[in-house]
Amino acid sequence: MDVLGDNDYEPVPYSVGFVSEEAGEKLWVPDIPVGEKPAYGMMYYSLEQAYEYYKDYAKRAGFEVRLGQQYKSKKNKDDNLDLKYFVCSKEGTNPAPKKVGPKSKQRKHSSKRTDCKAAFRVKYVEGRRYWCYEFIEGHNHSLVKEEDSVFLVSSRDASYTQQVFLYQASQVNLGPVKGFNLLRVIYREYDFIGVSSVDCKNYRRDVLDFIGKNDAQMLVEMLMNKKDSSIASESWSSEGFQFT
């Protein structure tokens, strides 16, 4: 992923908005127009709606979102949370490395936490709605360029058509990597696929875990239920395959 450098790197203005200095700390502020980003007093009908709104904003701004803390008072007899925090994925600090033996293998992670304070916090109000009572916009780390946002985890999601294609490919003994390479040929550009070969491997693993010894028709039904009902049709055809 082509991500801008650390705090000593001056980011390209058009890709991350602008840089401000607060209390001696450099902050990266996304260049998102007012009205297209969270603001104090905004109302949401549910936590899910608030979460999706912040994720959509984060995707355009060049960062990832994690679920943060939540609070529910003892007096609250409903299922609704009183407070919920949504934070930048770089919030907090990295845990201390575990002590391992000389032959032990540890998975390397390219991401690291920077104790970023960017957050979106909502509070429950009467009428089963949530309102934004705090929005911290600045990040203490550089952001992902707009042209590289396709590589964000939030952007990597196989569509209904791609999932069916990968499953059909597995039925003729084409593994996830070969299925991914076929998708690259179909879409011509990697950026348009929206998933990586690792995502395809993980999807196949999840499919096998889901099916187990059961009939494969269960998977087809799962995919049909997952298909967005708001989309009238999604089709692609090649060499006899066609999904509508």
Protein Blocks (a to p, Z undefined) as FASTA:
>chain_A
ZZdddfkbccdfklnopaddeehiacddddddehiaccehiacfbfklmmmmmmmmmmmn
opacddddddddfklmbfbdfbdcdddfkgcjddddddddfkbccdddfbdcehiabdcd
ddddehiiacdfbdcfbdcbdcddfklmmmpmklmccdfklmmmmmmmmmnopafklmmm
mmmmmnopaklnopafklmmmmmmmmmmmnmmacfklmmmmmmmmpcfklmbacddeehi
acZZ
